[in-house]
Amino acid sequence: MLFVTGSAPRSRRARKNLAAALKSLGLDSVKAMEIDLIDRPEKTVTYSVFATPALLRMDEAGEMRVLYGDLSDESKLLEFLRDLVD
């Protein structure tokens, strides 16, 4: 899930960086569920998201991992996404 705030510059960069990372991993057909917290502010409580942009992953056991920021640190982002390829 990608949490954003409308078309704010950091949200736009996060969208672009996530798309580029997925493409580099051969996962360009994967699309993150996007949640705009301007439209759905209650999701901050549901998912304990305290800043945007934020990329959240949940594993089979329900454990959540979150990566905050505009996803411009490519190495961190690729590591965060790496097990999607397995």
VENMOWO-V343046 format. One record per residue. N is the residue number from 1. RES is the residue in one letter. OMEGA is omega as a letter, one per 20 degrees, with the letter a starting at -180 (* if undefined). NEAR is the number of other C-alpha atoms within 8 Angstrom. Layout:
<<N RES OMEGA NEAR> <N RES OMEGA NEAR>>
//
This chain:
<<1 M r 9> <2 L r 11> <3 F a 13> <4 V r 13> <5 T r 11> <6 G a 8> <7 S r 7> <8 A a 7> <9 P r 6> <10 R r 10> <11 S r 14> <12 R r 9> <13 R r 11> <14 A r 13> <15 R a 8> <16 K a 8> <17 N r 12> <18 L r 10> <19 A r 9> <20 A r 8> <21 A r 11> <22 L r 12> <23 K a 9> <24 S r 8> <25 L a 9> <26 G a 6> <27 L a 9> <28 D r 10> <29 S r 4> <30 V r 6> <31 K r 5> <32 A r 6> <33 M a 6> <34 E r 8> <35 I r 10> <36 D a 11> <37 L r 13> <38 I a 7> <39 D a 5> <40 R a 8> <41 P a 8> <42 E a 7> <43 K r 11> <44 T r 10> <45 V a 7> <46 T a 6> <47 Y r 6> <48 S r 7> <49 V a 9> <50 F r 5> <51 A r 6> <52 T i 12> <53 P r 14> <54 A r 14> <55 L a 10> <56 L r 11> <57 R r 8> <58 M r 9> <59 D a 7> <60 E a 5> <61 A r 5> <62 G r 6> <63 E a 7> <64 M r 8> <65 R a 7> <66 V r 8> <67 L a 10> <68 Y r 10> <69 G a 10> <70 D r 11> <71 L a 13> <72 S r 9> <73 D a 6> <74 E a 9> <75 S r 6> <76 K a 8> <77 L a 13> <78 L r 9> <79 E r 8> <80 F a 8> <81 L a 9> <82 R a 9> <83 D r 7> <84 L a 5> <85 V a 7> <86 D * 4>>
//
